[in-house]
């Protein structure tokens, strides 16, 4: 009887240790580990938008796999994904349950995916010169904010870029 009790105890301890080890191996524990994970994104854009294509290139050059869906009318997509009118821009992207609207820098997307705040997504309203995909040779970049928004239309500044550099 004592042998069965010891075997049962050892088996239980071993099971707990294996589960803990597997959980630790599967769960990212640092920003570096999260940033190193392969990322995929779907981008909805107008077929004729060149700056959207440049933003996609910017993300692909940094390891993202992008699926592109061209749409002539973007309004229904923005409405479906709760993008408030004041922060709407030229393209709408989906990544890991979040909405990315406009020319959001990668560092802010990565921060969003690491911190996982309770928001619908991030947006860069308009098309500020100097934001990723909006660079113009010989023109200094505009200062711009990245706005976090929720399903109720509440918005707040998530990041500020007074002089964004890639």
Buried (B, 14 or more C-beta within 10 A) or exposed (E): EEEEEEEEEEEEEEEEEEEEEEEEEEEEEEEEEBBEEEBEBEBBBBEEBEBBBBBBEBBEEBEBEBEBEEBEEBEEBBEEBBBBEEBBBBBBBBBEEBBBBBBBBBBBBBBBBBEEEEBBBBBBBBBBBBBBBBBEEEEEBBEBBBBBBBEEEEBEEBBEBEEBEE
